[in-house]
């Protein structure tokens, strides 16, 4: 959720709209609009926490963001040093399988992610966020457009 919900890299003298929280003793700045945007996406998508926070996302974020909870989370079992591609791809592949459509919101999509999205047999959308801004209304609109029947025609969104 770092860079999507938990913002970083912004000017601390003029932070974006949000609020501070501590998760397991680590400080985070959560986007004030993230909860509303995620709730809106949950009406269309099956939302899954895909973050290094793993189970801690479901333990903390619904409370902080005003979400109902109950979203699954992905686990990243292999040490990052043993992974030859983006560290989240194995877990996403295992969860989604080869035929399920996937929309992945992240602040750290790289060339490996884009190659993976192109190579998948199922519709795949990568939505890249600015970690100092996080998930925006424009991202949500792009995701909703993409999810409409017959509209899964793009791989990258703002």
VENSUL-V212314 format. One line per field, one symbol per residue. ss: DSSP state (2 for helix, 1 for strand, 0 for the rest). phi: phi as a letter, one per 40 degrees, with the letter a starting at -180 (. if undefined). psi: psi as a letter, one per 20 degrees, with the letter a starting at -180 (. if undefined). A space follows every 50 residues. Layout:
BEGIN
ss: ???
phi: ???
psi: ???
END
This chain:
BEGIN
ss: 01000110000000000111111001111110022222222200000010 00002222222222200000001000000222000000222222220000 01111100002222222220000111110000000022222222222000 00000110
phi: .cgbbccagccccaccdiacabbfgccabccccccccccccccbbccbcb accfccdccbcdccbgccggccbcbbcccdccbcbdcccdccdcccgcbc cbbbbacbcbcccccccccccbdabbbcbcccbgcbccccccccccccdg bcbbbbbd
psi: ipiggoqrjroiimqrpaqqrpokipqqopphigggghhghihhqoppom qihchhghhghgghikqhrjprqqqnhpqhhjpiapiigghgghghriip qpoopqjkpahgggggghhqiqppppopqpiigaprhgggggggghiqpj jmjrhqr.
END
